[in-house]
Amino acid sequence: MRRLTVLGSCAAWPDAGQASSGYLLEYDGFRAVLDLGYGTLPRLLEHCPDGRVDAVLITHEHPDHCADASGLLRMRHYTAARERLPLYCTSGVLDRIEHAEPDITLTDVFDAHELPQCCQIGPFELESMTLPHHVPNVGIRLIAPGLVVAYTGDTGPDPALEILGAHADLYLMEATRQAPAPPGSPRLVLTAREAGEWATKARAHRLVLTHFWPGADRAVSVRQARETFHGDVLAAEDGLTLLLE
């Protein structure tokens, strides 16, 4: 089975009944988690009741992307998980988790690897690259036989987005804004139209928009992205599962 399940898709904080950024990627029995923001751990446990996944990748230290890594740490510590879980993340994520859990030694639970780097993770070749945001953020590209999945984390417009999503079967892109940013302001998140533009430049096959500001009409974001990307465009709704075969 090859599929992506949306655990959460809200930016900043979760709307009622929803969760922040988090995604479960499954490839022939290998399970990788991309981000673990507010409220994502209970959703992950619905699919992995024992909390046993094969790798966790976290794009940056903002809590809407990493807060529930602390919960996963606690679960694995108090249930005495025998194997350390590979965790790929920026250094700021490690600091956040350690400060949240001063009485648990992070390295007893997680086998930490700092991003960006390129390496092999189970069946996936990982390519990662720094993208512009308020804090260091890493875009993730996972390549396996017959599948390329790319994920931006949070980012402003940047030429690296074309490389990150090149010919991706699924390009998971943040689309925080619907209105253009004020002139002269720092460009550290994308609009839905910009997501479509970069997906077109990357020649991605399918675009999935995520990281929606709480209360935003997601159908508007999808319409805006379709103005600049003419492939399949979907909104990442919590609980959505996409088959990747």
N, C-alpha and C positions, 0 to 999 in steps of 0.2 A: 504494500500500500504506500502510495506517495501522495501526501496531502499537506495542506497548510490550514491550520485552525486558528482563527482569531480569538485570542483570550481577552483582549481589550483594545480599544481604539481611540480613546479620548486623550486630548492634550491637556496638560496643566493639572487638572483634577478630574475625577470621573463624574459624569452625570449620574443621577439616581438610577440604580439598577445596572449600571455599566462599570467598566474598568478602564484603566489607562493602558498604555502601550504594552502589548505582549502577544507573542505568536508561537505556536507549536508547529514545527516542521518535522514531518515523518517521512522517512525514505527507507523502504524495505526493512522495517524493524528498528532503524536507528532514529532516535528522537532528540531533536535539538530545539532549545528554547531561544527565541530572539526577544530580548527585553522582558522585564518582569516589573511592570509599574504597579501603582495602587490597584488592589483588588484582583490581580491576575492569578495569585497562587490558588485560591479556591477553585477557579476555573481550570487551572492546570491539573489539580487533583481529581477533577471529574474525569479526565482522560488518562491520567497516570495516578491511580489511587494510592500507590505506595510512594509517590514522589520520585520514582526512579526514571530519570531521563539520562541521556548519554552525554550531553554537553549543554552549557548555558553560555550565550553570547549576549553581552550588554553593550549598547552603543555609547552610552555616556552616563554621567553621574546624576542627572536631574532625577528626582524621586518618582516622577511619572514614568520613568523608564527602568528604575532599579529598586524601588522601595520594597517590593515583595521578595527580592533576593534575600533579605534579612529573615523573612518568614521561612524560606526554603532552608536557609542555614540552620535555623532553630529546629525545624522538623528533622533534618538529617542528624543533627547533634543529639537530640533527645530520643530519637529512635535508634541510635547507635548504628547508623549506616556504615557498612564495613569498608566501602570503597570511597575514596575521595572523588568528588564530582569535578570534571574539568570546567573551569570558568574562564572565559575569554572576555576581557573588558579593558577599559581605560583605567589608569591608576586611580583616578578620582572615585571610581566605583568602589574599589577596594577600601579606600578611606571611609566612604559613607557606611559601608557594611560594618567595618571595624568599630566605628564610633557608635553605631546603633547597638552593637553586641559586645560590650567591653569584657564580658565574662566568658565568651566563647572564642577560642582560638580559630581564626578563619582558616588557617592552613591545615587544621585537623579535618576540616569538612570539604574545603574546595582545593583543587589543584589549579592555582591561578596562573594565567598567561596574559601578559599585557598586550593590548592592541594599540596601534595597528601592527599587523604582521601577516605573513603568508605562511600557511602550514596545512597539514592534512588533519582533518577531524573526521574520524570514521570514514564513511564513503565520500566525504566532501573535501574538495580542495578549497580552502578558505583564502580569499583575497580581501584585504581590507585597506581602507585609505581614509585619511583625515578629511573632514568636510567642515565648512564654516558654521559655527553656532556660538552661543554664549559661553560655553565651556567646551573643552576638547570632545569632539564627536567623531565616531568612526562609522563609515559606511561599510556594509558587509556584502560580499559576493560569495555565494556557495555554489560550487560546480561539482556535479556528479554525472555518471553516465546517463545521458538522455535528459538532463535537467540542469537549468541555471536559474537560481533565485537570487535576486538582489534586493537589499533593504537599505534605505538611506539613514535610518535614525532621524534626527532633526538636522536640517541643513538649510542654508540659503542657496541661491543660484551659484553654481560653480561648474567649470568645465569638467571636473572629475565625475560629475553625474553621468555624462555620456559614456565614460569608461566603465563606471560601476555597473551600469545597466545594459551594457552592450549585448544585444541579441538575447536578453534574458527572457526565459519563458514566462516568468512572473516578476514584475518590478513593483515592489512594495514601497510607496513613496509618501512621505509626509505631505499634507496639504492643509496646513494650519489655517491659512488665510483665504478669504474669498475676495475681499477688496484689495486693490494694490496698496503697497506700503507707501506712506507719505514720502514725498521727494526728499532725498538726502538722508533718510533714516538707514541704519545698518540693516543689511539684508541677511538675516539669520534664520528665517523660516521661509517656506514656499507658499505661493498661492496655488490653487488647483489648476489654473491655466498654465502656470510655470511648470508644474509637475507634468502636465501633458506635453509641453514643449520639449522638456528634457527626455521624456520617454520616447518621443518621436526621434529626437537626435540619436538616442541610443539604439533605435530600431528594436525596441522591446516588443514582445508579442502580446503581453497582457499587462495592464496597469491596474493596480489596486491602491486606491487612495486611503490614507489613514491619518491619525493624529489630528482629529477634528476638534476644534474649539468647542467646549461644552455649550449646548444649545443651538449649535449651527445646524442648518438644514442641509443634510448631506446630499440630497438630490440636486441642490444647487451646485455643489462642488463637482459632482459627476458631470452635470451639463457643461460646466465651465471647462473641465478637462477634455471633454469630447470636442470642444472647439479647436483644440490644438493637437489632439491625438485621436487617430481614426481607427485604432484597434479596439479591443474589448476593454471597457473601463468599469470598474466596480468600486463600491464603497466597502471598506472593511467594517462590517457590522459585527458586534460581539457575538460569538458563537458560530459565525459563518465558517464553513469548511469547504475548501476548494480542492478538488482532485487535480493532481499534477501529472496525470498519465496521458 
